[in-house]
C-alpha cells in the first residue's frame, strides 16, 4: 500500500460537554427514527391487509402508498446508519473530524447535522462531483 507522504495531523479532542450534548441529541434522533419506522411498518401492514377485493385504481393507489412508505423507510434507515456511525465515532474519539480531510467539522454544522461525516468544503466538493 503506497503512502502519500502526508501524515494526518492529530487534532485536540472536542470539548467533552459538547460531545455529551451531541451524544444525547443523536440518541434522541435514533429513538425518533426507530419509532417512525415502527409506525410506518404498522401502516404498511394495514395497507397490505386491506387489499382484498378492490378495483385496479384502488390497488394502484395502495401500491403508491406502499412504495412511499418503503421509500421513507429506506431514507430513515440510511439516517439511522449515519447516526449509529456518529455514536461509534464519539466512542472512538473521532467524532467531529472530517472523514476525508480530517479537519475539525464546525460545531454549528454538527448541531445542524449531528451525523455529518465531512466538513462543508469536502461535502460541497463531493456533491459537485456527483452532479
N, C-alpha and C positions, 0 to 999 in steps of 0.2 A: 504494500500500500504506500503510495507516494505521499509525502508531506509537502505542504505548500511553503513551509518555512515560517509561517505565521503561527505564533503562539496565542491562544486565546487568553486575553487579559483577565485575571481574577478580579472580579468586582467585589466590593464590600457587601456584606449581607444587607438585605432590606430590613427596615425597622420592624421589630417583632410585633408591635402593636398593629401596624398596617397589615402584616401577614395574618394575624389573628382575625382582623376585621374582614379580610378578603376570604379567608377560610370559612368564616361564618356565612358570608354572602354566597359563596359557591355552594355550600351545603344547603342553604335555603333554596337556591335556584334548582339544585338537584332534586330536592323534595317536591318542588313545584312541577317540574317536568315529569317526574315519576307519577304524581297524582294526575296530571293531564293525560299521560299515556294510558293509565288505568281507565280513566273516564272515556277516552276515545276507543279503547278496546271494548268497553261495555256498549258504546254507541254502535260500533261495528257489529257486535254480536246481535244487537237488536235489529239492525238493518237486515242482516242475513236471515234471522228467524222470521222476519216479517215478509219475506219474498215468496209467499205461497202462490196464489193464482192471480197474477196481475197482468195487465196488458203490457205490451212492449215499451210503451212510453214510461210506465212506472218502473219497469225493470231497468231501463236506460238511466232513469233518474237515480235509482238506487245504486247503480253501478258507478255513476259520477260521485255520489255521496261516499261510497266505499273507497274510491280512488283518492278522494280528497282527504279522507281520514288516514289512509295509508301514507299519503304524501306528507301530511302534518306529522304523522308518527315518525317517518324516516328523518325529517328535519330535526325533530325533537331528540331522536336517538343520536344524531350527529352532535347536537349540542351537548347531550348528556356525556358522550365520549370526551368531548373537549373539556367539560367540567371535571370529569374523572382525571383526565390528564393534568389539569391545573392543580388539583388536590394532591396528586402524586408529586408534581414539581415542588409544591410547598414543602412536602415531607423530605424531598431530596435536596432542598436548599437552592433550587434552580428557578423558582417562580419569579416572574418579573424581568427575566432576561430573554431577549430575542433569540429564538432558536436558530436564526440564520446568521446574525452578525454578533450576537452575544452582548449587545449594548443593553443598557437598562431601559425597559419599557416605561414611559412616563406614568406616574401614578394616576393621573387623570384618565388615561387610556384604560388602565386596569380597573378603575372604578366604573367606567362606562361599559367595558367588555372584560369582565374578570377572568375569562378563559383565553384572553388574547395570547397568541403564540409568538407574534412578531411585533416589532416596533412599527410605527406608522410608515417610515421610509421603506422598509423591506416589504411590508404588506402592499403598499401602493405599487412598488416595482413588480411584485408577483401578479397583481391584478392587471397591470398594463400588459404584461407578457401573455396573460391568459385571454386577452381580448381577441 
